[in-house]
């Protein structure tokens, strides 16, 4: 089998041959046809690349070819963002009266689709604790059409048993869709474990440089053709330049993911021993409650970890303010390290009650380790944690002396 580093460099060469070593940017909104028959053909072709850019573009086709081969799927398609990939998928596969199952621990945007958007459209939803596969089985109804999973989950890094969910879904004629953004195809391939469709916020690791908003969806050609019809109507199209940048980012994905994995593991290990830290959520730690499952279905554990500070909201904010290299910013997966306070970030997508129900502690900080030198990142997070701890100790000493 061809290795991933070879795939990202060569998998797109056959889909739009060119003598140019660096792929051209097809900066055009529309394409001409040779004759009437040719026009009639391209106008109805699913996931084409030479009719109208909302329908497809050569740069889209090149990205899709690389992602499909990385994910071990028959085909792939691109969208304007990860959320566009998710919403287009759901809208393309379910109708009013259907039922969808999702996870309690999941990205806030996905949670909002489940809890806010779909019920408005007459689709009922149930969210379950994904650490217990039996909860998916108990949530099934005769109207269930779709199960949405995410593993590791954002931001608690909980692990979903993909094989168990896929087997359950197949036995009940239910489709499965997995968010593979955190893991990337280098660390995990849901399709190999029986999942029907895999999506990414390609803004993150697949692009890797924090300069593109994009999404991708991979699966069978039959399913993608069904979803593509909806994509054409919603118009969540990725621009040619962004698709070209995404392709360029994909070329270095294996190189970057190796460093992200190493940095994530190193930060998780050192922070898990710090007195200012109540808990570190990272599937690569032996103490993670699903470490054995993560080792079974993953090749690496990624660059994202969640750190619970002992002092709650104030301690989390103080920790973020002391970081030198990890900039306080949403998103992840770029070459630079980023850190964010999920409870603050998600207030625009979920209610306070919904955030509380997701199990996200107020003192939780999500760290996305970049590709910087490991010793520098370790020194940075330890200095920040030391500062929080010293402040807490000083405060307790003042309280003791005052009493």
N, C-alpha and C positions, 0 to 999 in steps of 0.2 A: 504494500500500500504506500502511496506517495506521502512523504512527510509534510507536515504543516508549513514549514518554512519554504518548501518548494511550491506548495499549493498557492500561497499568498502571492507569489511572484508570477506564476505561470497559468493559473486556472482560467483566466479570462482571455487568453490569447486566441482561442478558437471562436469566441462568440462574435467578435467584430474585428476580423483580421486587419492589420495595418502594418506598413513598413516602418512606422514610427516606433522607436523603442519606448519612449514615454507616451502613453495614450493621449490622443488629442482631446480637447474639450469641445463637445458638440453644443456650442452656445447658440441654439436655435429653438424657436418655439414650434416650428412645423417643418415638414419634409415634403418634397415633391415626389410624384409618382411618374413612372415611365409611360403608363397608358391607363385606360379606364379599368381594365381587368386588374392591373397591379394596385390601383387605388382602392378598388372594392375589396381586395384581399387584405391590405394592411389596415383598412378602416375597421375591420372586425376581428383582427388578430389579437388574442389575449397576450398581455405582457410583451407586446412588440416593442420595437425601438426605432421605427422609421416612418411613423405617421404624424404624430403630434406629441409633444413632450409630456403633456398630461397623461397620455396613454403609455409613454415609455420613450427612452432615449438610449443611445448606445452606451453612455456613461452609466446609466442605471443597469443595463444588461451586464456590463463588466463587473460591477460590484456584486450583483446577484449571483453570477457564476462563481466568484470566489467564496462568498458566504455559503452557498449551497454545498460546495465541496468541503468546506471546513466543518459544516454541521452534519455532513453525511445524509443530506436530503436530496430529493429529486430536483428541486427548483427553489428559487427565492425571489423576492421582490423588495423594492425599496419604497420608503415613504418619507415625508417631510420631518418626522420626529418619531421617537419611540412611542409616544402617546398616540400618534396617528396610526402606527402599526397596530397597536392594541385596539383602539376604537374601531378602526376599519375592519379588523378581524371579527370583533364581536358583532358589529352591525351587519357584517356580511353573512354571519352564520346563525343568528338567532332572530326570532320574531316575537311580537306580542303574544303573551300566553306561555312562552317558554320559561325555563328555569336554568339558572347558572349558579355553579358553586365556585367560591373563591376562598382565599386564605385570610385568617385574622391578621397575621403578620405579613404585610405586603407594602409595596411602595404607595405613598399617599394618593398619587394620581390613579393608580389601579383601584385602590379602595374607594375612591370617589366615583369611578365608573360603576362599581358594584353597588354602592350604597346610595348614590344620588342620581346618576344618569339612567341606568337601566330601569329602575322602578318607574321613572317618569314615562318610559316608553312601553310600559306594560309587561316588562320582563321581571319576574321575581328572582331574588338572589338569596343565597345563604353563605355565610362565611364560617369557616371551621378552623380549629387548631390543627395546623398542617403537620405537627409533630406526631399526630396519632392518625395513621391511615384509616382506621375504623370510622373516624368521624366523617370522612368523605363518603363511605358506604352508607352511614346512617342519614346523610343529607340527601341522598338520591331520591328523586321522585319520578313518576312516569313521564313528567314533562322536562326533565333535565336534559339539556342538549350540549352543555359545555362545562368543562372544569378548567379553571384558570389557576395555575400554580406558579410559584416563584421560588427558586432555590439557588444559593442561599438567599434568604429573604432580606428585604430592605426595611428597617435598618438593624433588625435583631439578629441577622445571620443564622436564622433557623433553617433547618434542612428538611426538605420534603422528599419522601421516598418515591422517586419517579417511577420505578418499575411497578410498585404496588398500585399507585394511582392509575398508571396506564393499563394494567391488567384489569382493574376494576372497571375502568371506563369502557374498554373493549367488550367486556362481558355484558355491558348494559347499553351498547350502541351509543355511547357518549363520546364526543370529541374532546381531546385534551390540548391545551395551549400552555407552553412554559415560557416564562421570562428568564432568559439565560444571560442577562446583562452582566450581573456580578461575576459569573463564572467564566464567561467567554467560551467559545468552542474549543479552546486549548485546554481548559480545565474540566469541561463537562459537555457531553453531547446527549441531550435529552432524547433525540430521535433514535439513538442506539438503544435506549431503554424503553422504547415503545410510545413515546409522546408523538402526537400527530403534527403539531405546529410549534415552531420555536420562534420567539421574537426577541429583539434587542432594541434598547435605546443605543443606536450606533453612535450617538453623540459621545458616548463614554469610551470604553476600551477599543472598540473596533476602529474608531477614528483616532483616538489617542492624543489629540493635540488641542482640545478645547476650543476649536475654531469652526465647528460644524454642528448643526442640529439635523439629525437624521434618524431614521428607523429602518429596520429590516425585518422581514418575515420569511421563514423557511419551512418547507414541507413538501407535500406531494403537489404535482402540477394540477391535479383535479381540484384540490382544495384551494390552491392559490388562484385558479381561474374563477372560482366562485367569489372569492374575496376581491379580486381585481375589478370585477364589475362594480362593486361598491366603491372601491378606491377611485375609479374614474368619476363617479358621481360626487364624491366628497371633495375631490380635487386636492388632496393633501400631497402634492407633488414635490419631489426633491429637485432642486435646481441643478443644472448640469455642472456648474462649478463646484457645488457642494458634493455632488456625487464623485467628481474627479478627486476632490480632496479626501473624501472617504476612502476611495480606492488607494490613494497614496498612503494613507494611514494604515490600511490593512496590510500593506507590504511589510511592515515592521512589527506586526502584532505578536508573533512568537518571541521576538527579541524583547519586546516590552513586557509581556506577560510574565516571563521568567523573572524579571527584576521586581515587578509588582508582587509576585508570589513571595519572593525572598524578603522584601521589605515588610509586607503585611505580617508574615510569620514572625519576623524579628520584633516588630513593634508590639504585637500581641503578647509575646513571651515576656518582654521586659516590663510592660505595663501591668501584666497580671500579678506581678510581685510587688507593686508599689503600694505603700500605705494609703495614698490618696484615692486609690481605685478600689471600688467595691466589687467590680466584676468586669471581665473582658469577654465579649461575645465574638468568637472567631472559631470556625469549624476545624481549623488546623491545630487547635490546642487539645491535648489529651483530655482535659477537663470539660470540654464541650459535651453536653449531654448526647449529641448525635455524632460524635467524632467518628465512631465506627462506620456509620452510614455514609458520612462524608468521604471517608477513605475508600469506601466501596464504589461510589458512583462518581467520584471526582479524581482528576489527575493532579490537581493543585488546588490551593484554597483561596487564592485571590489576594488583592491588595486592600480590601475593605475590612475594617474591624469596628466594632462599637464598644465604647468605653463608658462605663457607669462610674461617675465620680461620687464620692461618699457624701458630699455636701449638697446634692440636688442641683436645682436650677442655677443658683448663684455660683456653685463650684464649677459647673459646666461652662458658664460664661467666663469665669476667671481663667479657666484652663485654655479656652479658645483665645483669649486675649493675650496670653503669654507665649503662644506658639510663634516661632520665627519663620519656619519654612512652610508649614501647612497653613495656607491662607484660608480665611473664613469665607467660604463660598459654597453655593450649591453645586451639585454635579460631582463627578468622579471619573476616573479612568484616563485622565490625561497624564502627561509626563511630570506635571507638577503635583505636589501633595496638596490636598484640600481637606478642610474640616468644617463640619456643620453641626448645628443643634437641631435635630429633627423636629422636636416638639414645637420649636419656633417656626421652622420652615413650612410645616404642614398646616398651619392655622388658616392659610388661604384656600386649602382644598378640603379640609375636614373640620367638623365641629369639635369643640373641646371634649364632648362626650365620645365622639368617634375616635379621637386620638387616644383617650383614656382606655377605650375598649380594645384598641390595637395592642395594648401592653407596652407602649413606649414610655420608659421612665423620663421624668423631667430632667434628670441629671445625665442623660445619655448624650454622648458626643460620637458622631460618626467620623472616623478618620479614613481617608482614602489615600493610601501611600502611593507616591509617585515613583519616579525612577531615579531619584537622587541617591547619593551614596548612603548606604545603610548606616554607617556610624554617625553621620550628620543627623539623620532623622531620629535615631535613637537618642542622641544627646539633646535634641530639640524637645522631644516629648517628655523626657525625664526632667529637664529643667522646668518645663511648664507644670508638670505634676508636683515637683518639689516646691515650687512657689505656692501652689494651692495648699499643699500639706502644711507648709510652714505657717501660712496664714491661719489655717484651721487650728493648729497647735497653739499659736499665739492667742487666738480668740478664746480658746478653752482655758488657757492660763489666766487671762484677764477675768473670766467669769469665776474661776476658782478663788482668785485673790479677792474679788469683790464680795464673795459670799463669806 
